[in-house]
Amino acid sequence: MTHGPNANQMIAGATLGIQPYVMPDESIARRCAHGAPPSGGVAMDAAFSSAAVTDIEPRYLPSACRPS
């Protein structure tokens, strides 16, 4: 997801990667940026990495999306 020009100027134009995972009960969970992958989930696209496409400084990310 790329933030538009109306976002806070610290993240405007920056990209936040969101990676979907299939959980054991077949529900969908998501990993955001550098956050931990959901426990027991299988990435829908193993070649994609939400961390690799995120170009927002960790301090501007929600706590669940920051590196641990």
PQR file of N, CA, C, O and H, with PARSE charges and radii, in Angstrom:
ATOM      1  N   MET A   1       0.848  -1.149   0.000 -0.4000 1.5000
ATOM      2  CA  MET A   1       0.000   0.000   0.000 -0.0000 2.0000
ATOM      3  C   MET A   1       0.904   1.225   0.000  0.5500 1.7000
ATOM      4  O   MET A   1       1.801   1.342   0.835 -0.5500 1.4000
ATOM      5  N   THR A   2       0.669   2.122  -0.923 -0.4000 1.5000
ATOM      6  CA  THR A   2       1.425   3.370  -0.979 -0.0000 2.0000
ATOM      7  C   THR A   2       0.560   4.493  -0.430  0.5500 1.7000
ATOM      8  O   THR A   2      -0.582   4.672  -0.851 -0.5500 1.4000
ATOM      9  H   THR A   2      -0.060   2.027  -1.601  0.4000 1.0000
ATOM     10  N   HIS A   3       1.102   5.233   0.497 -0.4000 1.5000
ATOM     11  CA  HIS A   3       0.374   6.338   1.112 -0.0000 2.0000
ATOM     12  C   HIS A   3       0.338   7.527   0.154  0.5500 1.7000
ATOM     13  O   HIS A   3       1.339   7.858  -0.482 -0.5500 1.4000
ATOM     14  H   HIS A   3       2.030   5.087   0.840  0.4000 1.0000
ATOM     15  N   GLY A   4      -0.805   8.150   0.063 -0.4000 1.5000
ATOM     16  CA  GLY A   4      -0.998   9.275  -0.841 -0.0000 2.0000
ATOM     17  C   GLY A   4      -0.509  10.589  -0.266  0.5500 1.7000
ATOM     18  O   GLY A   4       0.020  10.627   0.845 -0.5500 1.4000
ATOM     19  H   GLY A   4      -1.618   7.882   0.579  0.4000 1.0000
ATOM     20  N   PRO A   5      -0.686  11.670  -1.021 -0.5600 1.5000
ATOM     21  CA  PRO A   5      -0.182  12.975  -0.625  0.2800 2.0000
ATOM     22  C   PRO A   5      -0.896  13.568   0.592  0.5500 1.7000
ATOM     23  O   PRO A   5      -0.385  14.512   1.195 -0.5500 1.4000
ATOM     24  N   ASN A   6      -2.064  13.039   0.967 -0.4000 1.5000
ATOM     25  CA  ASN A   6      -2.779  13.559   2.131 -0.0000 2.0000
ATOM     26  C   ASN A   6      -2.335  12.905   3.434  0.5500 1.7000
ATOM     27  O   ASN A   6      -2.790  13.300   4.507 -0.5500 1.4000
ATOM     28  H   ASN A   6      -2.480  12.272   0.477  0.4000 1.0000
ATOM     29  N   ALA A   7      -1.459  11.915   3.356 -0.4000 1.5000
ATOM     30  CA  ALA A   7      -0.931  11.270   4.563 -0.0000 2.0000
ATOM     31  C   ALA A   7       0.045  12.231   5.246  0.5500 1.7000
ATOM     32  O   ALA A   7       0.475  13.225   4.660 -0.5500 1.4000
ATOM     33  H   ALA A   7      -1.090  11.594   2.484  0.4000 1.0000
ATOM     34  N   ASN A   8       0.378  11.917   6.477 -0.4000 1.5000
ATOM     35  CA  ASN A   8       1.392  12.693   7.185 -0.0000 2.0000
ATOM     36  C   ASN A   8       2.626  12.799   6.304  0.5500 1.7000
ATOM     37  O   ASN A   8       2.997  11.834   5.637 -0.5500 1.4000
ATOM     38  H   ASN A   8       0.029  11.110   6.953  0.4000 1.0000
ATOM     39  N   GLN A   9       3.259  13.953   6.297 -0.4000 1.5000
ATOM     40  CA  GLN A   9       4.402  14.165   5.397 -0.0000 2.0000
ATOM     41  C   GLN A   9       5.557  13.199   5.643  0.5500 1.7000
ATOM     42  O   GLN A   9       6.394  13.018   4.759 -0.5500 1.4000
ATOM     43  H   GLN A   9       2.957  14.737   6.839  0.4000 1.0000
ATOM     44  N   MET A  10       5.625  12.576   6.817 -0.4000 1.5000
ATOM     45  CA  MET A  10       6.705  11.631   7.111 -0.0000 2.0000
ATOM     46  C   MET A  10       6.514  10.297   6.389  0.5500 1.7000
ATOM     47  O   MET A  10       7.466   9.530   6.244 -0.5500 1.4000
ATOM     48  H   MET A  10       4.945  12.723   7.535  0.4000 1.0000
ATOM     49  N   ILE A  11       5.276  10.014   5.932 -0.4000 1.5000
ATOM     50  CA  ILE A  11       5.032   8.753   5.232 -0.0000 2.0000
ATOM     51  C   ILE A  11       4.390   8.944   3.857  0.5500 1.7000
ATOM     52  O   ILE A  11       4.173   7.966   3.142 -0.5500 1.4000
ATOM     53  H   ILE A  11       4.503  10.637   6.050  0.4000 1.0000
ATOM     54  N   ALA A  12       4.086  10.170   3.481 -0.4000 1.5000
ATOM     55  CA  ALA A  12       3.456  10.427   2.179 -0.0000 2.0000
ATOM     56  C   ALA A  12       4.348   9.879   1.060  0.5500 1.7000
ATOM     57  O   ALA A  12       5.545  10.162   1.017 -0.5500 1.4000
ATOM     58  H   ALA A  12       4.262  10.964   4.062  0.4000 1.0000
ATOM     59  N   GLY A  13       3.764   9.106   0.171 -0.4000 1.5000
ATOM     60  CA  GLY A  13       4.504   8.515  -0.939 -0.0000 2.0000
ATOM     61  C   GLY A  13       5.268   7.255  -0.576  0.5500 1.7000
ATOM     62  O   GLY A  13       5.843   6.609  -1.452 -0.5500 1.4000
ATOM     63  H   GLY A  13       2.791   8.876   0.206  0.4000 1.0000
ATOM     64  N   ALA A  14       5.283   6.892   0.707 -0.4000 1.5000
ATOM     65  CA  ALA A  14       6.021   5.707   1.158 -0.0000 2.0000
ATOM     66  C   ALA A  14       5.124   4.466   1.067  0.5500 1.7000
ATOM     67  O   ALA A  14       3.898   4.568   1.023 -0.5500 1.4000
ATOM     68  H   ALA A  14       4.815   7.417   1.418  0.4000 1.0000
ATOM     69  N   THR A  15       5.768   3.292   1.039 -0.4000 1.5000
ATOM     70  CA  THR A  15       5.058   2.026   0.876 -0.0000 2.0000
ATOM     71  C   THR A  15       5.084   1.205   2.156  0.5500 1.7000
ATOM     72  O   THR A  15       6.119   1.073   2.809 -0.5500 1.4000
ATOM     73  H   THR A  15       6.764   3.209   1.074  0.4000 1.0000
ATOM     74  N   LEU A  16       3.920   0.654   2.501 -0.4000 1.5000
ATOM     75  CA  LEU A  16       3.777  -0.262   3.627 -0.0000 2.0000
ATOM     76  C   LEU A  16       3.414  -1.621   3.055  0.5500 1.7000
ATOM     77  O   LEU A  16       2.355  -1.775   2.447 -0.5500 1.4000
ATOM     78  H   LEU A  16       3.079   0.761   1.970  0.4000 1.0000
ATOM     79  N   GLY A  17       4.284  -2.610   3.243 -0.4000 1.5000
ATOM     80  CA  GLY A  17       4.015  -3.955   2.738 -0.0000 2.0000
ATOM     81  C   GLY A  17       3.103  -4.729   3.665  0.5500 1.7000
ATOM     82  O   GLY A  17       3.290  -4.723   4.881 -0.5500 1.4000
ATOM     83  H   GLY A  17       5.144  -2.484   3.737  0.4000 1.0000
ATOM     84  N   ILE A  18       2.112  -5.399   3.085 -0.4000 1.5000
ATOM     85  CA  ILE A  18       1.193  -6.249   3.841 -0.0000 2.0000
ATOM     86  C   ILE A  18       1.163  -7.602   3.141  0.5500 1.7000
ATOM     87  O   ILE A  18       0.847  -7.695   1.955 -0.5500 1.4000
ATOM     88  H   ILE A  18       1.961  -5.404   2.097  0.4000 1.0000
ATOM     89  N   GLN A  19       1.494  -8.645   3.891 -0.4000 1.5000
ATOM     90  CA  GLN A  19       1.620  -9.992   3.337 -0.0000 2.0000
ATOM     91  C   GLN A  19       0.543 -10.910   3.913  0.5500 1.7000
ATOM     92  O   GLN A  19       0.483 -11.083   5.130 -0.5500 1.4000
ATOM     93  H   GLN A  19       1.750  -8.569   4.854  0.4000 1.0000
ATOM     94  N   PRO A  20      -0.315 -11.509   3.066 -0.5600 1.5000
ATOM     95  CA  PRO A  20      -1.354 -12.406   3.565  0.2800 2.0000
ATOM     96  C   PRO A  20      -0.833 -13.816   3.865  0.5500 1.7000
ATOM     97  O   PRO A  20       0.050 -14.333   3.180 -0.5500 1.4000
ATOM     98  N   TYR A  21      -1.399 -14.407   4.889 -0.4000 1.5000
ATOM     99  CA  TYR A  21      -1.085 -15.777   5.306 -0.0000 2.0000
ATOM    100  C   TYR A  21      -2.380 -16.563   5.447  0.5500 1.7000
ATOM    101  O   TYR A  21      -3.399 -16.019   5.870 -0.5500 1.4000
ATOM    102  H   TYR A  21      -2.116 -13.987   5.445  0.4000 1.0000
ATOM    103  N   VAL A  22      -2.339 -17.846   5.092 -0.4000 1.5000
ATOM    104  CA  VAL A  22      -3.469 -18.745   5.318 -0.0000 2.0000
ATOM    105  C   VAL A  22      -3.208 -19.464   6.639  0.5500 1.7000
ATOM    106  O   VAL A  22      -2.157 -20.069   6.846 -0.5500 1.4000
ATOM    107  H   VAL A  22      -1.511 -18.288   4.748  0.4000 1.0000
ATOM    108  N   MET A  23      -4.190 -19.379   7.515 -0.4000 1.5000
ATOM    109  CA  MET A  23      -4.065 -19.983   8.829 -0.0000 2.0000
ATOM    110  C   MET A  23      -4.598 -21.426   8.793  0.5500 1.7000
ATOM    111  O   MET A  23      -5.302 -21.789   7.851 -0.5500 1.4000
ATOM    112  H   MET A  23      -5.045 -18.887   7.347  0.4000 1.0000
ATOM    113  N   PRO A  24      -4.276 -22.253   9.802 -0.5600 1.5000
ATOM    114  CA  PRO A  24      -4.732 -23.646   9.820  0.2800 2.0000
ATOM    115  C   PRO A  24      -6.254 -23.810   9.676  0.5500 1.7000
ATOM    116  O   PRO A  24      -6.718 -24.809   9.125 -0.5500 1.4000
ATOM    117  N   ASP A  25      -7.029 -22.837  10.168 -0.4000 1.5000
ATOM    118  CA  ASP A  25      -8.489 -22.920  10.046 -0.0000 2.0000
ATOM    119  C   ASP A  25      -8.998 -22.311   8.732  0.5500 1.7000
ATOM    120  O   ASP A  25     -10.198 -22.101   8.557 -0.5500 1.4000
ATOM    121  H   ASP A  25      -6.652 -22.025  10.616  0.4000 1.0000
ATOM    122  N   GLU A  26      -8.061 -22.030   7.812 -0.4000 1.5000
ATOM    123  CA  GLU A  26      -8.322 -21.468   6.490 -0.0000 2.0000
ATOM    124  C   GLU A  26      -8.746 -20.002   6.506  0.5500 1.7000
ATOM    125  O   GLU A  26      -9.191 -19.480   5.484 -0.5500 1.4000
ATOM    126  H   GLU A  26      -7.086 -22.200   7.955  0.4000 1.0000
ATOM    127  N   SER A  27      -8.615 -19.330   7.654 -0.4000 1.5000
ATOM    128  CA  SER A  27      -8.844 -17.889   7.703 -0.0000 2.0000
ATOM    129  C   SER A  27      -7.589 -17.196   7.165  0.5500 1.7000
ATOM    130  O   SER A  27      -6.558 -17.834   6.955 -0.5500 1.4000
ATOM    131  H   SER A  27      -8.253 -19.754   8.484  0.4000 1.0000
ATOM    132  N   ILE A  28      -7.691 -15.911   6.950 -0.4000 1.5000
ATOM    133  CA  ILE A  28      -6.569 -15.132   6.432 -0.0000 2.0000
ATOM    134  C   ILE A  28      -6.069 -14.200   7.527  0.5500 1.7000
ATOM    135  O   ILE A  28      -6.858 -13.515   8.178 -0.5500 1.4000
ATOM    136  H   ILE A  28      -8.529 -15.393   7.121  0.4000 1.0000
ATOM    137  N   ALA A  29      -4.771 -14.178   7.724 -0.4000 1.5000
ATOM    138  CA  ALA A  29      -4.115 -13.245   8.634 -0.0000 2.0000
ATOM    139  C   ALA A  29      -3.084 -12.484   7.817  0.5500 1.7000
ATOM    140  O   ALA A  29      -2.696 -12.922   6.734 -0.5500 1.4000
ATOM    141  H   ALA A  29      -4.130 -14.734   7.195  0.4000 1.0000
ATOM    142  N   ARG A  30      -2.644 -11.354   8.330 -0.4000 1.5000
ATOM    143  CA  ARG A  30      -1.693 -10.538   7.580 -0.0000 2.0000
ATOM    144  C   ARG A  30      -0.479 -10.185   8.420  0.5500 1.7000
ATOM    145  O   ARG A  30      -0.558  -9.994   9.633 -0.5500 1.4000
ATOM    146  H   ARG A  30      -2.960 -10.997   9.209  0.4000 1.0000
ATOM    147  N   ARG A  31       0.627 -10.109   7.736 -0.4000 1.5000
ATOM    148  CA  ARG A  31       1.868  -9.614   8.335 -0.0000 2.0000
ATOM    149  C   ARG A  31       2.089  -8.230   7.750  0.5500 1.7000
ATOM    150  O   ARG A  31       1.995  -8.032   6.539 -0.5500 1.4000
ATOM    151  H   ARG A  31       0.691 -10.265   6.750  0.4000 1.0000
ATOM    152  N   CYS A  32       2.374  -7.307   8.595 -0.4000 1.5000
ATOM    153  CA  CYS A  32       2.571  -5.923   8.176 -0.0000 2.0000
ATOM    154  C   CYS A  32       4.047  -5.560   8.307  0.5500 1.7000
ATOM    155  O   CYS A  32       4.638  -5.733   9.372 -0.5500 1.4000
ATOM    156  H   CYS A  32       2.451  -7.468   9.579  0.4000 1.0000
ATOM    157  N   ALA A  33       4.631  -5.067   7.246 -0.4000 1.5000
ATOM    158  CA  ALA A  33       6.011  -4.562   7.228 -0.0000 2.0000
ATOM    159  C   ALA A  33       6.999  -5.548   7.844  0.5500 1.7000
ATOM    160  O   ALA A  33       7.199  -6.645   7.321 -0.5500 1.4000
ATOM    161  H   ALA A  33       4.151  -4.926   6.381  0.4000 1.0000
ATOM    162  N   HIS A  34       7.614  -5.152   8.958 -0.4000 1.5000
ATOM    163  CA  HIS A  34       8.660  -5.946   9.608 -0.0000 2.0000
ATOM    164  C   HIS A  34       8.125  -6.777  10.769  0.5500 1.7000
ATOM    165  O   HIS A  34       8.903  -7.420  11.473 -0.5500 1.4000
ATOM    166  H   HIS A  34       7.451  -4.261   9.382  0.4000 1.0000
ATOM    167  N   GLY A  35       6.819  -6.776  10.979 -0.4000 1.5000
ATOM    168  CA  GLY A  35       6.214  -7.513  12.093 -0.0000 2.0000
ATOM    169  C   GLY A  35       6.427  -9.010  11.958  0.5500 1.7000
ATOM    170  O   GLY A  35       6.791  -9.513  10.896 -0.5500 1.4000
ATOM    171  H   GLY A  35       6.187  -6.253  10.407  0.4000 1.0000
ATOM    172  N   ALA A  36       6.194  -9.698  13.043 -0.4000 1.5000
ATOM    173  CA  ALA A  36       6.345 -11.157  13.050 -0.0000 2.0000
ATOM    174  C   ALA A  36       5.245 -11.808  12.214  0.5500 1.7000
ATOM    175  O   ALA A  36       4.102 -11.352  12.231 -0.5500 1.4000
ATOM    176  H   ALA A  36       5.898  -9.289  13.906  0.4000 1.0000
ATOM    177  N   PRO A  37       5.585 -12.868  11.486 -0.5600 1.5000
ATOM    178  CA  PRO A  37       4.540 -13.595  10.754  0.2800 2.0000
ATOM    179  C   PRO A  37       3.581 -14.260  11.734  0.5500 1.7000
ATOM    180  O   PRO A  37       3.978 -14.614  12.844 -0.5500 1.4000
ATOM    181  N   PRO A  38       2.320 -14.435  11.333 -0.5600 1.5000
ATOM    182  CA  PRO A  38       1.367 -15.074  12.240  0.2800 2.0000
ATOM    183  C   PRO A  38       1.759 -16.524  12.520  0.5500 1.7000
ATOM    184  O   PRO A  38       2.123 -17.266  11.608 -0.5500 1.4000
ATOM    185  N   SER A  39       1.681 -16.908  13.766 -0.4000 1.5000
ATOM    186  CA  SER A  39       2.058 -18.256  14.187 -0.0000 2.0000
ATOM    187  C   SER A  39       1.159 -19.296  13.526  0.5500 1.7000
ATOM    188  O   SER A  39      -0.065 -19.213  13.620 -0.5500 1.4000
ATOM    189  H   SER A  39       1.385 -16.305  14.506  0.4000 1.0000
ATOM    190  N   GLY A  40       1.767 -20.273  12.860 -0.4000 1.5000
ATOM    191  CA  GLY A  40       1.034 -21.344  12.211 -0.0000 2.0000
ATOM    192  C   GLY A  40       0.553 -21.013  10.818  0.5500 1.7000
ATOM    193  O   GLY A  40      -0.009 -21.871  10.136 -0.5500 1.4000
ATOM    194  H   GLY A  40       2.762 -20.340  12.785  0.4000 1.0000
ATOM    195  N   GLY A  41       0.765 -19.778  10.380 -0.4000 1.5000
ATOM    196  CA  GLY A  41       0.300 -19.373   9.060 -0.0000 2.0000
ATOM    197  C   GLY A  41       1.288 -19.742   7.960  0.5500 1.7000
ATOM    198  O   GLY A  41       2.484 -19.899   8.206 -0.5500 1.4000
ATOM    199  H   GLY A  41       1.222 -19.081  10.933  0.4000 1.0000
ATOM    200  N   VAL A  42       0.766 -19.878   6.743 -0.4000 1.5000
ATOM    201  CA  VAL A  42       1.580 -20.165   5.561 -0.0000 2.0000
ATOM    202  C   VAL A  42       1.401 -18.996   4.603  0.5500 1.7000
ATOM    203  O   VAL A  42       0.278 -18.649   4.237 -0.5500 1.4000
ATOM    204  H   VAL A  42      -0.206 -19.751   6.544  0.4000 1.0000
ATOM    205  N   ALA A  43       2.516 -18.390   4.199 -0.4000 1.5000
ATOM    206  CA  ALA A  43       2.459 -17.235   3.295 -0.0000 2.0000
ATOM    207  C   ALA A  43       1.795 -17.623   1.983  0.5500 1.7000
ATOM    208  O   ALA A  43       2.098 -18.670   1.411 -0.5500 1.4000
ATOM    209  H   ALA A  43       3.428 -18.672   4.497  0.4000 1.0000
ATOM    210  N   MET A  44       0.891 -16.778   1.510 -0.4000 1.5000
ATOM    211  CA  MET A  44       0.213 -17.046   0.231 -0.0000 2.0000
ATOM    212  C   MET A  44       1.193 -16.944  -0.931  0.5500 1.7000
ATOM    213  O   MET A  44       1.041 -17.642  -1.933 -0.5500 1.4000
ATOM    214  H   MET A  44       0.645 -15.928   1.975  0.4000 1.0000
ATOM    215  N   ASP A  45       2.178 -16.096  -0.808 -0.4000 1.5000
ATOM    216  CA  ASP A  45       3.204 -15.941  -1.840 -0.0000 2.0000
ATOM    217  C   ASP A  45       4.547 -15.903  -1.132  0.5500 1.7000
ATOM    218  O   ASP A  45       4.969 -14.850  -0.655 -0.5500 1.4000
ATOM    219  H   ASP A  45       2.302 -15.529   0.007  0.4000 1.0000
ATOM    220  N   ALA A  46       5.208 -17.023  -1.062 -0.4000 1.5000
ATOM    221  CA  ALA A  46       6.467 -17.135  -0.323 -0.0000 2.0000
ATOM    222  C   ALA A  46       7.572 -16.266  -0.918  0.5500 1.7000
ATOM    223  O   ALA A  46       8.542 -15.951  -0.228 -0.5500 1.4000
ATOM    224  H   ALA A  46       4.864 -17.879  -1.449  0.4000 1.0000
ATOM    225  N   ALA A  47       7.444 -15.878  -2.174 -0.4000 1.5000
ATOM    226  CA  ALA A  47       8.471 -15.046  -2.806 -0.0000 2.0000
ATOM    227  C   ALA A  47       8.334 -13.576  -2.420  0.5500 1.7000
ATOM    228  O   ALA A  47       9.274 -12.802  -2.600 -0.5500 1.4000
ATOM    229  H   ALA A  47       6.656 -16.135  -2.734  0.4000 1.0000
ATOM    230  N   PHE A  48       7.173 -13.182  -1.889 -0.4000 1.5000
ATOM    231  CA  PHE A  48       6.927 -11.795  -1.495 -0.0000 2.0000
ATOM    232  C   PHE A  48       7.339 -11.600  -0.046  0.5500 1.7000
ATOM    233  O   PHE A  48       7.147 -12.493   0.779 -0.5500 1.4000
ATOM    234  H   PHE A  48       6.410 -13.811  -1.743  0.4000 1.0000
ATOM    235  N   SER A  49       7.898 -10.454   0.267 -0.4000 1.5000
ATOM    236  CA  SER A  49       8.255 -10.132   1.642 -0.0000 2.0000
ATOM    237  C   SER A  49       7.750  -8.737   1.969  0.5500 1.7000
ATOM    238  O   SER A  49       8.161  -7.759   1.345 -0.5500 1.4000
ATOM    239  H   SER A  49       8.053  -9.729  -0.404  0.4000 1.0000
ATOM    240  N   SER A  50       6.857  -8.648   2.951 -0.4000 1.5000
ATOM    241  CA  SER A  50       6.329  -7.338   3.336 -0.0000 2.0000
ATOM    242  C   SER A  50       7.440  -6.425   3.833  0.5500 1.7000
ATOM    243  O   SER A  50       7.375  -5.211   3.641 -0.5500 1.4000
ATOM    244  H   SER A  50       6.524  -9.443   3.458  0.4000 1.0000
ATOM    245  N   ALA A  51       8.459  -6.994   4.471 -0.4000 1.5000
ATOM    246  CA  ALA A  51       9.577  -6.194   4.963 -0.0000 2.0000
ATOM    247  C   ALA A  51      10.398  -5.616   3.813  0.5500 1.7000
ATOM    248  O   ALA A  51      10.882  -4.487   3.893 -0.5500 1.4000
ATOM    249  H   ALA A  51       8.512  -7.980   4.627  0.4000 1.0000
ATOM    250  N   ALA A  52      10.551  -6.390   2.755 -0.4000 1.5000
ATOM    251  CA  ALA A  52      11.386  -5.947   1.630 -0.0000 2.0000
ATOM    252  C   ALA A  52      10.779  -4.772   0.882  0.5500 1.7000
ATOM    253  O   ALA A  52      11.520  -3.949   0.343 -0.5500 1.4000
ATOM    254  H   ALA A  52      10.158  -7.307   2.690  0.4000 1.0000
ATOM    255  N   VAL A  53       9.463  -4.666   0.830 -0.4000 1.5000
ATOM    256  CA  VAL A  53       8.841  -3.578   0.072 -0.0000 2.0000
ATOM    257  C   VAL A  53       8.515  -2.360   0.932  0.5500 1.7000
ATOM    258  O   VAL A  53       8.191  -1.299   0.397 -0.5500 1.4000
ATOM    259  H   VAL A  53       8.862  -5.334   1.268  0.4000 1.0000
ATOM    260  N   THR A  54       8.595  -2.495   2.237 -0.4000 1.5000
ATOM    261  CA  THR A  54       8.285  -1.379   3.135 -0.0000 2.0000
ATOM    262  C   THR A  54       9.453  -0.407   3.175  0.5500 1.7000
ATOM    263  O   THR A  54      10.587  -0.789   3.465 -0.5500 1.4000
ATOM    264  H   THR A  54       8.858  -3.356   2.671  0.4000 1.0000
ATOM    265  N   ASP A  55       9.158   0.856   2.880 -0.4000 1.5000
ATOM    266  CA  ASP A  55      10.230   1.859   2.928 -0.0000 2.0000
ATOM    267  C   ASP A  55       9.914   2.991   3.917  0.5500 1.7000
ATOM    268  O   ASP A  55      10.407   4.110   3.774 -0.5500 1.4000
ATOM    269  H   ASP A  55       8.237   1.166   2.645  0.4000 1.0000
ATOM    270  N   ILE A  56       9.098   2.685   4.904 -0.4000 1.5000
ATOM    271  CA  ILE A  56       8.777   3.628   5.971 -0.0000 2.0000
ATOM    272  C   ILE A  56       9.718   3.346   7.138  0.5500 1.7000
ATOM    273  O   ILE A  56       9.943   2.190   7.498 -0.5500 1.4000
ATOM    274  H   ILE A  56       8.697   1.777   5.020  0.4000 1.0000
ATOM    275  N   GLU A  57      10.262   4.398   7.718 -0.4000 1.5000
ATOM    276  CA  GLU A  57      11.135   4.213   8.876 -0.0000 2.0000
ATOM    277  C   GLU A  57      10.349   3.513   9.993  0.5500 1.7000
ATOM    278  O   GLU A  57       9.198   3.868  10.250 -0.5500 1.4000
ATOM    279  H   GLU A  57      10.080   5.336   7.425  0.4000 1.0000
ATOM    280  N   PRO A  58      10.954   2.531  10.653 -0.5600 1.5000
ATOM    281  CA  PRO A  58      10.240   1.781  11.689  0.2800 2.0000
ATOM    282  C   PRO A  58       9.578   2.651  12.754  0.5500 1.7000
ATOM    283  O   PRO A  58       8.526   2.276  13.272 -0.5500 1.4000
ATOM    284  N   ARG A  59      10.146   3.775  13.089 -0.4000 1.5000
ATOM    285  CA  ARG A  59       9.549   4.612  14.139 -0.0000 2.0000
ATOM    286  C   ARG A  59       8.188   5.181  13.737  0.5500 1.7000
ATOM    287  O   ARG A  59       7.422   5.612  14.599 -0.5500 1.4000
ATOM    288  H   ARG A  59      11.001   4.080  12.668  0.4000 1.0000
ATOM    289  N   TYR A  60       7.879   5.186  12.443 -0.4000 1.5000
ATOM    290  CA  TYR A  60       6.586   5.689  11.979 -0.0000 2.0000
ATOM    291  C   TYR A  60       5.574   4.565  11.730  0.5500 1.7000
ATOM    292  O   TYR A  60       4.441   4.833  11.330 -0.5500 1.4000
ATOM    293  H   TYR A  60       8.501   4.836  11.743  0.4000 1.0000
ATOM    294  N   LEU A  61       5.964   3.341  11.960 -0.4000 1.5000
ATOM    295  CA  LEU A  61       5.077   2.193  11.759 -0.0000 2.0000
ATOM    296  C   LEU A  61       4.289   1.903  13.035  0.5500 1.7000
ATOM    297  O   LEU A  61       4.759   2.212  14.130 -0.5500 1.4000
ATOM    298  H   LEU A  61       6.885   3.123  12.285  0.4000 1.0000
ATOM    299  N   PRO A  62       3.096   1.313  12.909 -0.5600 1.5000
ATOM    300  CA  PRO A  62       2.397   0.823  14.101  0.2800 2.0000
ATOM    301  C   PRO A  62       3.290  -0.196  14.826  0.5500 1.7000
ATOM    302  O   PRO A  62       4.117  -0.848  14.189 -0.5500 1.4000
ATOM    303  N   SER A  63       3.137  -0.335  16.111 -0.4000 1.5000
ATOM    304  CA  SER A  63       4.026  -1.215  16.883 -0.0000 2.0000
ATOM    305  C   SER A  63       4.018  -2.649  16.363  0.5500 1.7000
ATOM    306  O   SER A  63       5.058  -3.308  16.404 -0.5500 1.4000
ATOM    307  H   SER A  63       2.465   0.195  16.629  0.4000 1.0000
ATOM    308  N   ALA A  64       2.884  -3.161  15.873 -0.4000 1.5000
ATOM    309  CA  ALA A  64       2.813  -4.523  15.365 -0.0000 2.0000
ATOM    310  C   ALA A  64       3.580  -4.704  14.053  0.5500 1.7000
ATOM    311  O   ALA A  64       3.814  -5.834  13.624 -0.5500 1.4000
ATOM    312  H   ALA A  64       2.040  -2.626  15.839  0.4000 1.0000
ATOM    313  N   CYS A  65       3.966  -3.616  13.425 -0.4000 1.5000
ATOM    314  CA  CYS A  65       4.660  -3.671  12.127 -0.0000 2.0000
ATOM    315  C   CYS A  65       6.158  -3.403  12.243  0.5500 1.7000
ATOM    316  O   CYS A  65       6.874  -3.430  11.242 -0.5500 1.4000
ATOM    317  H   CYS A  65       3.776  -2.698  13.774  0.4000 1.0000
ATOM    318  N   ARG A  66       6.624  -3.149  13.437 -0.4000 1.5000
ATOM    319  CA  ARG A  66       8.043  -2.832  13.644 -0.0000 2.0000
ATOM    320  C   ARG A  66       8.863  -4.100  13.809  0.5500 1.7000
ATOM    321  O   ARG A  66       8.344  -5.145  14.201 -0.5500 1.4000
ATOM    322  H   ARG A  66       6.043  -3.127  14.250  0.4000 1.0000
ATOM    323  N   PRO A  67      10.175  -3.993  13.498 -0.5600 1.5000
ATOM    324  CA  PRO A  67      11.052  -5.145  13.735  0.2800 2.0000
ATOM    325  C   PRO A  67      11.108  -5.454  15.234  0.5500 1.7000
ATOM    326  O   PRO A  67      11.031  -4.553  16.070 -0.5500 1.4000
ATOM    327  N   SER A  68      11.242  -6.716  15.551 -0.4000 1.5000
ATOM    328  CA  SER A  68      11.317  -7.072  16.990 -0.0000 2.0000
ATOM    329  C   SER A  68      12.724  -7.012  17.493  0.5500 1.7000
ATOM    330  O   SER A  68      12.971  -7.279  18.669 -0.5500 1.4000
ATOM    331  H   SER A  68      11.305  -7.448  14.872  0.4000 1.0000
TER
END
